[in-house]
């Protein structure tokens, strides 16, 4: 059985979501619940730390894409840090690196232009 750990921390100007384990068809409902709450913010800004994520399949990638689209519709974004291994390969193979550019650090990913 696959497991996914999710921790959410509110930071100044964004939410930090740390994922660990496996993001796949079986575990995506957990991320969906988190996204449902965070994406209801007026301008959802979410940084996802994937450093502890050991696996991500197309279902997990679909969750990230869906979250990104919903965030963008509300003037926000989903950003990734700690991208490596299977997720890095999946982003490259699917040509989604432009949609999810890997940020080098939390400091870099957590900086947004001033809200207007």
Biopython code that builds the backbone (N, CA, C, O; Angstrom):
import numpy as np
from Bio.PDB.StructureBuilder import StructureBuilder

atoms = [
    (1, "UNK", "N", (0.843, -1.190, 0.000)),
    (1, "UNK", "CA", (0.000, 0.000, 0.000)),
    (1, "UNK", "C", (0.882, 1.246, 0.000)),
    (1, "UNK", "O", (1.855, 1.339, 0.748)),
    (2, "UNK", "N", (0.527, 2.179, -0.838)),
    (2, "UNK", "CA", (1.302, 3.407, -0.918)),
    (2, "UNK", "C", (0.843, 4.384, 0.153)),
    (2, "UNK", "O", (-0.311, 4.369, 0.582)),
    (3, "UNK", "N", (1.767, 5.226, 0.570)),
    (3, "UNK", "CA", (1.449, 6.239, 1.571)),
    (3, "UNK", "C", (1.964, 7.587, 1.110)),
    (3, "UNK", "O", (2.981, 7.686, 0.424)),
    (4, "UNK", "N", (1.243, 8.616, 1.502)),
    (4, "UNK", "CA", (1.640, 9.992, 1.222)),
    (4, "UNK", "C", (1.496, 10.775, 2.514)),
    (4, "UNK", "O", (0.440, 10.763, 3.146)),
    (5, "UNK", "N", (2.558, 11.449, 2.897)),
    (5, "UNK", "CA", (2.465, 12.347, 4.040)),
    (5, "UNK", "C", (2.362, 13.765, 3.517)),
    (5, "UNK", "O", (3.038, 14.141, 2.559)),
    (6, "UNK", "N", (1.511, 14.543, 4.155)),
    (6, "UNK", "CA", (1.286, 15.931, 3.748)),
    (6, "UNK", "C", (1.304, 16.792, 4.998)),
    (6, "UNK", "O", (0.565, 16.542, 5.950)),
    (7, "UNK", "N", (2.152, 17.802, 4.985)),
    (7, "UNK", "CA", (2.124, 18.784, 6.061)),
    (7, "UNK", "C", (1.943, 20.155, 5.431)),
    (7, "UNK", "O", (2.519, 20.462, 4.387)),
    (8, "UNK", "N", (1.135, 20.962, 6.084)),
    (8, "UNK", "CA", (0.842, 22.299, 5.582)),
    (8, "UNK", "C", (1.244, 23.313, 6.638)),
    (8, "UNK", "O", (0.914, 23.173, 7.815)),
    (9, "UNK", "N", (1.950, 24.317, 6.206)),
    (9, "UNK", "CA", (2.415, 25.371, 7.094)),
    (9, "UNK", "C", (2.112, 26.720, 6.443)),
    (9, "UNK", "O", (2.423, 26.933, 5.271)),
    (10, "UNK", "N", (1.516, 27.610, 7.194)),
    (10, "UNK", "CA", (1.243, 28.950, 6.668)),
    (10, "UNK", "C", (2.475, 29.817, 6.844)),
    (10, "UNK", "O", (3.005, 29.939, 7.949)),
    (11, "UNK", "N", (2.922, 30.407, 5.777)),
    (11, "UNK", "CA", (4.055, 31.323, 5.792)),
    (11, "UNK", "C", (3.549, 32.707, 5.417)),
    (11, "UNK", "O", (2.388, 32.871, 5.042)),
    (12, "UNK", "N", (4.399, 33.673, 5.515)),
    (12, "UNK", "CA", (4.025, 35.038, 5.146)),
    (12, "UNK", "C", (3.814, 35.118, 3.635)),
    (12, "UNK", "O", (4.776, 35.103, 2.867)),
    (13, "UNK", "N", (2.564, 35.201, 3.218)),
    (13, "UNK", "CA", (2.237, 35.362, 1.808)),
    (13, "UNK", "C", (1.997, 34.096, 1.021)),
    (13, "UNK", "O", (1.628, 34.171, -0.151)),
    (14, "UNK", "N", (2.194, 32.924, 1.626)),
    (14, "UNK", "CA", (1.959, 31.682, 0.886)),
    (14, "UNK", "C", (1.794, 30.515, 1.860)),
    (14, "UNK", "O", (2.071, 30.624, 3.054)),
    (15, "UNK", "N", (1.333, 29.400, 1.302)),
    (15, "UNK", "CA", (1.226, 28.154, 2.062)),
    (15, "UNK", "C", (2.328, 27.220, 1.605)),
    (15, "UNK", "O", (2.567, 27.069, 0.407)),
    (16, "UNK", "N", (2.999, 26.594, 2.559)),
    (16, "UNK", "CA", (4.037, 25.618, 2.249)),
    (16, "UNK", "C", (3.458, 24.232, 2.500)),
    (16, "UNK", "O", (3.021, 23.917, 3.607)),
    (17, "UNK", "N", (3.463, 23.413, 1.457)),
    (17, "UNK", "CA", (2.956, 22.045, 1.535)),
    (17, "UNK", "C", (4.139, 21.107, 1.307)),
    (17, "UNK", "O", (4.767, 21.147, 0.249)),
    (18, "UNK", "N", (4.442, 20.270, 2.284)),
    (18, "UNK", "CA", (5.523, 19.296, 2.142)),
    (18, "UNK", "C", (4.916, 17.924, 1.875)),
    (18, "UNK", "O", (4.048, 17.456, 2.612)),
    (19, "UNK", "N", (5.391, 17.295, 0.809)),
    (19, "UNK", "CA", (4.916, 15.962, 0.445)),
    (19, "UNK", "C", (6.012, 14.945, 0.684)),
    (19, "UNK", "O", (7.182, 15.209, 0.410)),
    (20, "UNK", "N", (5.637, 13.787, 1.192)),
    (20, "UNK", "CA", (6.571, 12.694, 1.380)),
    (20, "UNK", "C", (5.919, 11.385, 1.003)),
    (20, "UNK", "O", (4.713, 11.206, 1.177)),
    (21, "UNK", "N", (6.716, 10.474, 0.487)),
    (21, "UNK", "CA", (6.171, 9.171, 0.099)),
    (21, "UNK", "C", (5.813, 9.130, -1.371)),
    (21, "UNK", "O", (6.601, 9.531, -2.228)),
    (22, "UNK", "N", (4.616, 8.640, -1.656)),
    (22, "UNK", "CA", (4.195, 8.411, -3.032)),
    (22, "UNK", "C", (2.916, 9.174, -3.350)),
    (22, "UNK", "O", (1.923, 9.094, -2.628)),
    (23, "UNK", "N", (2.970, 9.919, -4.456)),
    (23, "UNK", "CA", (1.792, 10.627, -4.951)),
    (23, "UNK", "C", (1.313, 9.882, -6.188)),
    (23, "UNK", "O", (1.929, 9.949, -7.252)),
    (24, "UNK", "N", (0.212, 9.176, -6.028)),
    (24, "UNK", "CA", (-0.303, 8.350, -7.111)),
    (24, "UNK", "C", (-1.825, 8.269, -7.043)),
    (24, "UNK", "O", (-2.470, 9.016, -6.308)),
    (25, "UNK", "N", (-2.376, 7.362, -7.812)),
    (25, "UNK", "CA", (-3.837, 7.217, -7.882)),
    (25, "UNK", "C", (-4.465, 6.972, -6.509)),
    (25, "UNK", "O", (-5.527, 7.515, -6.203)),
    (26, "UNK", "N", (-3.814, 6.164, -5.694)),
    (26, "UNK", "CA", (-4.371, 5.824, -4.390)),
    (26, "UNK", "C", (-4.255, 6.960, -3.373)),
    (26, "UNK", "O", (-5.109, 7.098, -2.498)),
    (27, "UNK", "N", (-3.208, 7.768, -3.485)),
    (27, "UNK", "CA", (-2.960, 8.781, -2.461)),
    (27, "UNK", "C", (-3.408, 10.186, -2.852)),
    (27, "UNK", "O", (-3.406, 11.088, -2.014)),
    (28, "UNK", "N", (-3.786, 10.381, -4.091)),
    (28, "UNK", "CA", (-4.156, 11.736, -4.531)),
    (28, "UNK", "C", (-5.339, 12.346, -3.774)),
    (28, "UNK", "O", (-5.399, 13.571, -3.677)),
    (29, "UNK", "N", (-6.288, 11.563, -3.227)),
    (29, "UNK", "CA", (-7.376, 12.196, -2.473)),
    (29, "UNK", "C", (-6.884, 13.055, -1.304)),
    (29, "UNK", "O", (-7.511, 14.059, -0.968)),
    (30, "UNK", "N", (-5.775, 12.670, -0.690)),
    (30, "UNK", "CA", (-5.231, 13.478, 0.404)),
    (30, "UNK", "C", (-4.796, 14.844, -0.077)),
    (30, "UNK", "O", (-5.078, 15.854, 0.568)),
    (31, "UNK", "N", (-4.108, 14.882, -1.210)),
    (31, "UNK", "CA", (-3.682, 16.173, -1.772)),
    (31, "UNK", "C", (-4.886, 16.956, -2.276)),
    (31, "UNK", "O", (-4.904, 18.184, -2.193)),
    (32, "UNK", "N", (-5.881, 16.265, -2.793)),
    (32, "UNK", "CA", (-7.101, 16.943, -3.243)),
    (32, "UNK", "C", (-7.768, 17.677, -2.085)),
    (32, "UNK", "O", (-8.222, 18.809, -2.253)),
    (33, "UNK", "N", (-7.835, 17.048, -0.916)),
    (33, "UNK", "CA", (-8.424, 17.705, 0.259)),
    (33, "UNK", "C", (-7.643, 18.962, 0.646)),
    (33, "UNK", "O", (-8.234, 19.993, 0.965)),
    (34, "UNK", "N", (-6.326, 18.869, 0.616)),
    (34, "UNK", "CA", (-5.493, 20.028, 0.943)),
    (34, "UNK", "C", (-5.693, 21.129, -0.091)),
    (34, "UNK", "O", (-5.892, 22.291, 0.262)),
    (35, "UNK", "N", (-5.640, 20.763, -1.362)),
    (35, "UNK", "CA", (-5.845, 21.749, -2.427)),
    (35, "UNK", "C", (-7.221, 22.401, -2.319)),
    (35, "UNK", "O", (-7.347, 23.611, -2.506)),
    (36, "UNK", "N", (-8.244, 21.617, -2.023)),
    (36, "UNK", "CA", (-9.600, 22.173, -1.931)),
    (36, "UNK", "C", (-9.657, 23.309, -0.921)),
    (36, "UNK", "O", (-10.315, 24.324, -1.151)),
    (37, "UNK", "N", (-8.974, 23.134, 0.180)),
    (37, "UNK", "CA", (-8.945, 24.171, 1.221)),
    (37, "UNK", "C", (-8.072, 25.357, 0.802)),
    (37, "UNK", "O", (-8.501, 26.506, 0.903)),
    (38, "UNK", "N", (-6.860, 25.088, 0.336)),
    (38, "UNK", "CA", (-5.919, 26.158, 0.025)),
    (38, "UNK", "C", (-6.303, 26.956, -1.216)),
    (38, "UNK", "O", (-6.035, 28.154, -1.302)),
    (39, "UNK", "N", (-6.928, 26.286, -2.167)),
    (39, "UNK", "CA", (-7.286, 26.977, -3.412)),
    (39, "UNK", "C", (-8.533, 27.828, -3.278)),
    (39, "UNK", "O", (-8.917, 28.505, -4.231)),
    (40, "UNK", "N", (-9.174, 27.811, -2.120)),
    (40, "UNK", "CA", (-10.306, 28.704, -1.858)),
    (40, "UNK", "C", (-9.855, 30.075, -1.393)),
    (40, "UNK", "O", (-10.675, 30.983, -1.252)),
    (41, "UNK", "N", (-8.551, 30.239, -1.150)),
    (41, "UNK", "CA", (-8.011, 31.545, -0.757)),
    (41, "UNK", "C", (-8.220, 32.540, -1.899)),
    (41, "UNK", "O", (-8.291, 32.136, -3.060)),
    (42, "UNK", "N", (-8.317, 33.838, -1.587)),
    (42, "UNK", "CA", (-8.522, 34.842, -2.645)),
    (42, "UNK", "C", (-7.441, 34.799, -3.731)),
    (42, "UNK", "O", (-7.772, 34.863, -4.915)),
    (43, "UNK", "N", (-6.184, 34.694, -3.368)),
    (43, "UNK", "CA", (-5.082, 34.557, -4.325)),
    (43, "UNK", "C", (-4.186, 33.433, -3.810)),
    (43, "UNK", "O", (-3.207, 33.685, -3.108)),
    (44, "UNK", "N", (-4.525, 32.191, -4.163)),
    (44, "UNK", "CA", (-3.780, 31.060, -3.598)),
    (44, "UNK", "C", (-2.344, 30.996, -4.099)),
    (44, "UNK", "O", (-2.086, 30.887, -5.298)),
    (45, "UNK", "N", (-1.432, 31.067, -3.164)),
    (45, "UNK", "CA", (-0.013, 30.947, -3.472)),
    (45, "UNK", "C", (0.512, 29.775, -2.656)),
    (45, "UNK", "O", (0.557, 29.813, -1.426)),
    (46, "UNK", "N", (0.905, 28.734, -3.380)),
    (46, "UNK", "CA", (1.280, 27.478, -2.742)),
    (46, "UNK", "C", (2.660, 27.056, -3.220)),
    (46, "UNK", "O", (2.920, 26.991, -4.422)),
    (47, "UNK", "N", (3.536, 26.771, -2.273)),
    (47, "UNK", "CA", (4.840, 26.198, -2.580)),
    (47, "UNK", "C", (4.801, 24.758, -2.089)),
    (47, "UNK", "O", (4.488, 24.494, -0.929)),
    (48, "UNK", "N", (5.123, 23.832, -2.987)),
    (48, "UNK", "CA", (5.118, 22.417, -2.638)),
    (48, "UNK", "C", (6.555, 21.916, -2.587)),
    (48, "UNK", "O", (7.283, 21.958, -3.579)),
    (49, "UNK", "N", (6.945, 21.442, -1.407)),
    (49, "UNK", "CA", (8.269, 20.870, -1.219)),
    (49, "UNK", "C", (8.171, 19.377, -1.521)),
    (49, "UNK", "O", (7.493, 18.634, -0.811)),
    (50, "UNK", "N", (8.855, 18.946, -2.582)),
    (50, "UNK", "CA", (8.786, 17.549, -3.015)),
    (50, "UNK", "C", (10.051, 16.767, -2.661)),
    (50, "UNK", "O", (10.260, 15.663, -3.163)),
    (51, "UNK", "N", (10.881, 17.329, -1.812)),
    (51, "UNK", "CA", (12.162, 16.699, -1.470)),
    (51, "UNK", "C", (11.981, 15.278, -0.948)),
    (51, "UNK", "O", (12.798, 14.408, -1.249)),
    (52, "UNK", "N", (10.930, 15.024, -0.174)),
    (52, "UNK", "CA", (10.705, 13.701, 0.417)),
    (52, "UNK", "C", (9.759, 12.828, -0.420)),
    (52, "UNK", "O", (9.388, 11.733, 0.002)),
    (53, "UNK", "N", (9.375, 13.310, -1.590)),
    (53, "UNK", "CA", (8.511, 12.536, -2.475)),
    (53, "UNK", "C", (9.374, 11.528, -3.229)),
    (53, "UNK", "O", (10.324, 11.907, -3.914)),
    (54, "UNK", "N", (9.043, 10.247, -3.103)),
    (54, "UNK", "CA", (9.857, 9.219, -3.748)),
    (54, "UNK", "C", (9.236, 8.701, -5.044)),
    (54, "UNK", "O", (9.906, 8.032, -5.831)),
    (55, "UNK", "N", (7.966, 9.009, -5.265)),
    (55, "UNK", "CA", (7.298, 8.531, -6.479)),
    (55, "UNK", "C", (6.151, 9.459, -6.827)),
    (55, "UNK", "O", (5.453, 9.965, -5.948)),
    (56, "UNK", "N", (5.965, 9.675, -8.114)),
    (56, "UNK", "CA", (4.808, 10.437, -8.614)),
    (56, "UNK", "C", (4.434, 9.850, -9.960)),
    (56, "UNK", "O", (5.276, 9.748, -10.852)),
    (57, "UNK", "N", (3.168, 9.461, -10.114)),
    (57, "UNK", "CA", (2.717, 8.928, -11.392)),
    (57, "UNK", "C", (1.858, 9.967, -12.115)),
    (57, "UNK", "O", (1.759, 11.113, -11.676)),
    (58, "UNK", "N", (1.251, 9.567, -13.206)),
    (58, "UNK", "CA", (0.454, 10.506, -14.009)),
    (58, "UNK", "C", (-0.743, 11.045, -13.223)),
    (58, "UNK", "O", (-1.179, 12.169, -13.472)),
    (59, "UNK", "N", (-1.275, 10.278, -12.292)),
    (59, "UNK", "CA", (-2.396, 10.748, -11.480)),
    (59, "UNK", "C", (-1.936, 11.862, -10.540)),
    (59, "UNK", "O", (-2.630, 12.863, -10.361)),
    (60, "UNK", "N", (-0.771, 11.678, -9.951)),
    (60, "UNK", "CA", (-0.204, 12.716, -9.099)),
    (60, "UNK", "C", (0.115, 13.968, -9.893)),
    (60, "UNK", "O", (-0.146, 15.085, -9.444)),
    (61, "UNK", "N", (0.685, 13.773, -11.083)),
    (61, "UNK", "CA", (0.989, 14.918, -11.942)),
    (61, "UNK", "C", (-0.291, 15.647, -12.316)),
    (61, "UNK", "O", (-0.312, 16.877, -12.367)),
    (62, "UNK", "N", (-1.351, 14.905, -12.577)),
    (62, "UNK", "CA", (-2.642, 15.514, -12.888)),
    (62, "UNK", "C", (-3.151, 16.378, -11.748)),
    (62, "UNK", "O", (-3.740, 17.436, -11.974)),
    (63, "UNK", "N", (-2.923, 15.924, -10.515)),
    (63, "UNK", "CA", (-3.323, 16.730, -9.350)),
    (63, "UNK", "C", (-2.557, 18.050, -9.312)),
    (63, "UNK", "O", (-3.139, 19.100, -9.042)),
    (64, "UNK", "N", (-1.260, 17.999, -9.581)),
    (64, "UNK", "CA", (-0.446, 19.217, -9.574)),
    (64, "UNK", "C", (-0.888, 20.177, -10.673)),
    (64, "UNK", "O", (-0.977, 21.384, -10.451)),
    (65, "UNK", "N", (-1.162, 19.639, -11.855)),
    (65, "UNK", "CA", (-1.627, 20.477, -12.975)),
    (65, "UNK", "C", (-2.970, 21.104, -12.643)),
    (65, "UNK", "O", (-3.171, 22.299, -12.860)),
    (66, "UNK", "N", (-3.887, 20.307, -12.120)),
    (66, "UNK", "CA", (-5.209, 20.814, -11.746)),
    (66, "UNK", "C", (-5.091, 21.917, -10.693)),
    (66, "UNK", "O", (-5.752, 22.951, -10.795)),
    (67, "UNK", "N", (-4.252, 21.695, -9.687)),
    (67, "UNK", "CA", (-4.039, 22.705, -8.653)),
    (67, "UNK", "C", (-3.452, 23.978, -9.228)),
    (67, "UNK", "O", (-3.857, 25.079, -8.853)),
    (68, "UNK", "N", (-2.499, 23.835, -10.137)),
    (68, "UNK", "CA", (-1.886, 25.001, -10.766)),
    (68, "UNK", "C", (-2.927, 25.796, -11.557)),
    (68, "UNK", "O", (-2.981, 27.022, -11.459)),
    (69, "UNK", "N", (-3.738, 25.107, -12.327)),
    (69, "UNK", "CA", (-4.784, 25.791, -13.120)),
    (69, "UNK", "C", (-5.757, 26.550, -12.218)),
    (69, "UNK", "O", (-6.087, 27.707, -12.478)),
    (70, "UNK", "N", (-6.210, 25.885, -11.160)),
    (70, "UNK", "CA", (-7.157, 26.538, -10.246)),
    (70, "UNK", "C", (-6.526, 27.741, -9.563)),
    (70, "UNK", "O", (-7.176, 28.772, -9.391)),
    (71, "UNK", "N", (-5.273, 27.616, -9.176)),
    (71, "UNK", "CA", (-4.576, 28.739, -8.548)),
    (71, "UNK", "C", (-4.445, 29.901, -9.526)),
    (71, "UNK", "O", (-4.681, 31.051, -9.158)),
    (72, "UNK", "N", (-4.074, 29.610, -10.762)),
    (72, "UNK", "CA", (-3.921, 30.658, -11.773)),
    (72, "UNK", "C", (-5.247, 31.364, -12.066)),
    (72, "UNK", "O", (-5.273, 32.576, -12.278)),
    (73, "UNK", "N", (-6.336, 30.612, -12.077)),
    (73, "UNK", "CA", (-7.655, 31.214, -12.302)),
    (73, "UNK", "C", (-7.985, 32.259, -11.241)),
    (73, "UNK", "O", (-8.751, 33.189, -11.493)),
    (74, "UNK", "N", (-7.405, 32.102, -10.060)),
    (74, "UNK", "CA", (-7.667, 33.024, -8.946)),
    (74, "UNK", "C", (-6.514, 34.002, -8.730)),
    (74, "UNK", "O", (-6.450, 34.682, -7.706)),
    (75, "UNK", "N", (-5.602, 34.068, -9.709)),
    (75, "UNK", "CA", (-4.497, 35.013, -9.619)),
    (75, "UNK", "C", (-3.309, 34.526, -8.812)),
    (75, "UNK", "O", (-2.435, 35.318, -8.459)),
    (76, "UNK", "N", (-3.264, 33.243, -8.516)),
    (76, "UNK", "CA", (-2.179, 32.680, -7.715)),
    (76, "UNK", "C", (-1.310, 31.736, -8.523)),
    (76, "UNK", "O", (-1.263, 31.806, -9.751)),
    (77, "UNK", "N", (-0.620, 30.846, -7.810)),
    (77, "UNK", "CA", (0.274, 29.897, -8.468)),
    (77, "UNK", "C", (0.613, 28.757, -7.523)),
    (77, "UNK", "O", (0.469, 28.860, -6.305)),
    (78, "UNK", "N", (1.065, 27.675, -8.120)),
    (78, "UNK", "CA", (1.644, 26.550, -7.388)),
    (78, "UNK", "C", (3.081, 26.449, -7.865)),
    (78, "UNK", "O", (3.341, 26.378, -9.066)),
    (79, "UNK", "N", (4.015, 26.442, -6.922)),
    (79, "UNK", "CA", (5.428, 26.346, -7.247)),
    (79, "UNK", "C", (6.022, 25.127, -6.561)),
    (79, "UNK", "O", (5.580, 24.722, -5.485)),
    (80, "UNK", "N", (7.038, 24.545, -7.205)),
    (80, "UNK", "CA", (7.672, 23.341, -6.689)),
    (80, "UNK", "C", (9.113, 23.611, -6.268)),
    (80, "UNK", "O", (9.845, 24.334, -6.944)),
    (81, "UNK", "N", (9.507, 23.020, -5.146)),
    (81, "UNK", "CA", (10.910, 23.008, -4.742)),
    (81, "UNK", "C", (11.290, 21.568, -4.403)),
    (81, "UNK", "O", (10.426, 20.733, -4.134)),
    (82, "UNK", "N", (12.571, 21.294, -4.420)),
    (82, "UNK", "CA", (13.044, 19.952, -4.066)),
    (82, "UNK", "C", (12.730, 18.903, -5.113)),
    (82, "UNK", "O", (12.663, 17.716, -4.793)),
    (83, "UNK", "N", (12.535, 19.317, -6.362)),
    (83, "UNK", "CA", (12.165, 18.375, -7.423)),
    (83, "UNK", "C", (13.375, 17.487, -7.757)),
    (83, "UNK", "O", (14.478, 17.980, -7.994)),
    (84, "UNK", "N", (13.141, 16.181, -7.769)),
    (84, "UNK", "CA", (14.192, 15.219, -8.073)),
    (84, "UNK", "C", (13.562, 13.901, -8.505)),
    (84, "UNK", "O", (12.341, 13.747, -8.471)),
    (85, "UNK", "N", (14.386, 12.967, -8.904)),
    (85, "UNK", "CA", (13.955, 11.603, -9.192)),
    (85, "UNK", "C", (12.785, 11.481, -10.149)),
    (85, "UNK", "O", (12.756, 12.146, -11.184)),
    (86, "UNK", "N", (11.811, 10.629, -9.809)),
    (86, "UNK", "CA", (10.695, 10.365, -10.713)),
    (86, "UNK", "C", (9.898, 11.621, -11.098)),
    (86, "UNK", "O", (9.452, 11.742, -12.239)),
    (87, "UNK", "N", (9.721, 12.535, -10.171)),
    (87, "UNK", "CA", (8.970, 13.750, -10.502)),
    (87, "UNK", "C", (9.741, 14.596, -11.502)),
    (87, "UNK", "O", (9.144, 15.138, -12.432)),
    (88, "UNK", "N", (11.040, 14.723, -11.336)),
    (88, "UNK", "CA", (11.858, 15.489, -12.285)),
    (88, "UNK", "C", (11.780, 14.853, -13.671)),
    (88, "UNK", "O", (11.632, 15.553, -14.673)),
    (89, "UNK", "N", (11.880, 13.534, -13.724)),
    (89, "UNK", "CA", (11.781, 12.840, -15.013)),
    (89, "UNK", "C", (10.402, 13.014, -15.629)),
    (89, "UNK", "O", (10.283, 13.223, -16.836)),
    (90, "UNK", "N", (9.363, 12.929, -14.812)),
    (90, "UNK", "CA", (8.002, 13.087, -15.314)),
    (90, "UNK", "C", (7.792, 14.495, -15.879)),
    (90, "UNK", "O", (7.179, 14.652, -16.934)),
    (91, "UNK", "N", (8.290, 15.504, -15.191)),
    (91, "UNK", "CA", (8.168, 16.881, -15.685)),
    (91, "UNK", "C", (8.902, 17.061, -17.009)),
    (91, "UNK", "O", (8.430, 17.774, -17.895)),
    (92, "UNK", "N", (10.047, 16.419, -17.139)),
    (92, "UNK", "CA", (10.828, 16.530, -18.372)),
    (92, "UNK", "C", (10.149, 15.799, -19.519)),
    (92, "UNK", "O", (9.980, 16.360, -20.602)),
    (93, "UNK", "N", (9.759, 14.556, -19.290)),
    (93, "UNK", "CA", (9.147, 13.734, -20.334)),
    (93, "UNK", "C", (7.844, 14.350, -20.834)),
    (93, "UNK", "O", (7.561, 14.328, -22.032)),
    (94, "UNK", "N", (7.061, 14.894, -19.924)),
    (94, "UNK", "CA", (5.776, 15.484, -20.308)),
    (94, "UNK", "C", (5.909, 16.935, -20.759)),
    (94, "UNK", "O", (4.913, 17.576, -21.093)),
    (95, "UNK", "N", (7.125, 17.448, -20.769)),
    (95, "UNK", "CA", (7.413, 18.827, -21.176)),
    (95, "UNK", "C", (6.650, 19.848, -20.337)),
    (95, "UNK", "O", (6.167, 20.858, -20.851)),
    (96, "UNK", "N", (6.549, 19.567, -19.034)),
    (96, "UNK", "CA", (5.860, 20.473, -18.120)),
    (96, "UNK", "C", (6.835, 21.278, -17.253)),
    (96, "UNK", "O", (6.425, 21.925, -16.289)),
    (97, "UNK", "N", (8.110, 21.235, -17.595)),
    (97, "UNK", "CA", (9.098, 21.976, -16.818)),
    (97, "UNK", "C", (8.814, 23.475, -16.891)),
    (97, "UNK", "O", (9.036, 24.194, -15.917)),
    (98, "UNK", "N", (8.326, 23.951, -18.038)),
    (98, "UNK", "CA", (7.989, 25.377, -18.156)),
    (98, "UNK", "C", (6.807, 25.741, -17.262)),
    (98, "UNK", "O", (6.757, 26.842, -16.713)),
    (99, "UNK", "N", (5.874, 24.834, -17.119)),
    (99, "UNK", "CA", (4.704, 25.083, -16.267)),
    (99, "UNK", "C", (5.086, 25.003, -14.785)),
    (99, "UNK", "O", (4.537, 25.729, -13.956)),
    (100, "UNK", "N", (6.014, 24.131, -14.467)),
    (100, "UNK", "CA", (6.488, 23.946, -13.093)),
    (100, "UNK", "C", (8.007, 24.082, -13.047)),
    (100, "UNK", "O", (8.710, 23.092, -12.842)),
    (101, "UNK", "N", (8.511, 25.276, -13.233)),
    (101, "UNK", "CA", (9.968, 25.416, -13.156)),
    (101, "UNK", "C", (10.439, 25.097, -11.740)),
    (101, "UNK", "O", (9.870, 25.596, -10.769)),
    (102, "UNK", "N", (11.466, 24.275, -11.620)),
    (102, "UNK", "CA", (11.943, 23.941, -10.277)),
    (102, "UNK", "C", (12.673, 25.128, -9.651)),
    (102, "UNK", "O", (13.641, 25.639, -10.215)),
    (103, "UNK", "N", (12.213, 25.550, -8.514)),
    (103, "UNK", "CA", (12.856, 26.636, -7.791)),
    (103, "UNK", "C", (13.979, 26.056, -6.951)),
    (103, "UNK", "O", (13.856, 24.956, -6.412)),
    (104, "UNK", "N", (15.075, 26.798, -6.842)),
    (104, "UNK", "CA", (16.260, 26.315, -6.152)),
    (104, "UNK", "C", (16.094, 26.285, -4.638)),
    (104, "UNK", "O", (16.733, 25.484, -3.955)),
    (105, "UNK", "N", (15.237, 27.158, -4.112)),
    (105, "UNK", "CA", (15.105, 27.245, -2.657)),
    (105, "UNK", "C", (13.721, 27.739, -2.280)),
    (105, "UNK", "O", (12.978, 28.266, -3.109)),
    (106, "UNK", "N", (13.397, 27.558, -1.020)),
    (106, "UNK", "CA", (12.136, 28.074, -0.502)),
    (106, "UNK", "C", (12.129, 29.603, -0.569)),
    (106, "UNK", "O", (11.100, 30.208, -0.870)),
    (107, "UNK", "N", (13.264, 30.219, -0.290)),
    (107, "UNK", "CA", (13.347, 31.684, -0.350)),
    (107, "UNK", "C", (13.014, 32.189, -1.757)),
    (107, "UNK", "O", (12.317, 33.192, -1.908)),
    (108, "UNK", "N", (13.506, 31.505, -2.769)),
    (108, "UNK", "CA", (13.237, 31.905, -4.151)),
    (108, "UNK", "C", (11.780, 31.634, -4.523)),
    (108, "UNK", "O", (11.130, 32.488, -5.126)),
    (109, "UNK", "N", (11.265, 30.469, -4.176)),
    (109, "UNK", "CA", (9.904, 30.089, -4.544)),
    (109, "UNK", "C", (8.858, 30.895, -3.798)),
    (109, "UNK", "O", (7.764, 31.115, -4.319)),
    (110, "UNK", "N", (9.171, 31.341, -2.587)),
    (110, "UNK", "CA", (8.199, 32.044, -1.762)),
    (110, "UNK", "C", (8.146, 33.540, -1.983)),
    (110, "UNK", "O", (7.518, 34.257, -1.205)),
    (111, "UNK", "N", (8.797, 34.027, -3.035)),
    (111, "UNK", "CA", (8.803, 35.446, -3.347)),
    (111, "UNK", "C", (7.886, 35.722, -4.519)),
    (111, "UNK", "O", (8.121, 35.254, -5.633)),
    (112, "UNK", "N", (6.844, 36.483, -4.258)),
    (112, "UNK", "CA", (5.913, 36.861, -5.302)),
    (112, "UNK", "C", (5.933, 38.374, -5.451)),
    (112, "UNK", "O", (6.314, 39.094, -4.528)),
    (113, "UNK", "N", (5.515, 38.854, -6.631)),
    (113, "UNK", "CA", (5.368, 40.298, -6.767)),
    (113, "UNK", "C", (4.332, 40.808, -5.769)),
    (113, "UNK", "O", (3.437, 40.070, -5.358)),
    (114, "UNK", "N", (4.462, 42.054, -5.391)),
    (114, "UNK", "CA", (3.492, 42.645, -4.463)),
    (114, "UNK", "C", (2.092, 42.552, -5.047)),
    (114, "UNK", "O", (1.892, 42.710, -6.251)),
    (115, "UNK", "N", (1.136, 42.296, -4.179)),
    (115, "UNK", "CA", (-0.255, 42.196, -4.638)),
    (115, "UNK", "C", (-0.743, 43.587, -4.963)),
    (115, "UNK", "O", (-0.494, 44.551, -4.238)),
    (116, "UNK", "N", (-1.459, 43.660, -6.097)),
    (116, "UNK", "CA", (-1.917, 44.967, -6.557)),
    (116, "UNK", "C", (-3.274, 45.281, -6.223)),
    (116, "UNK", "O", (-3.760, 46.360, -6.564)),
]
sb = StructureBuilder()
sb.init_structure("model")
sb.init_model(0)
sb.init_chain("A")
sb.init_seg("    ")
for serial, (resi, resn, name, xyz) in enumerate(atoms, 1):
    if name == "N":
        sb.init_residue(resn, " ", resi, " ")
    sb.init_atom(name, np.array(xyz, "f"), 0.0, 1.0, " ", f" {name:<3s}", serial, name[0])
structure = sb.get_structure()
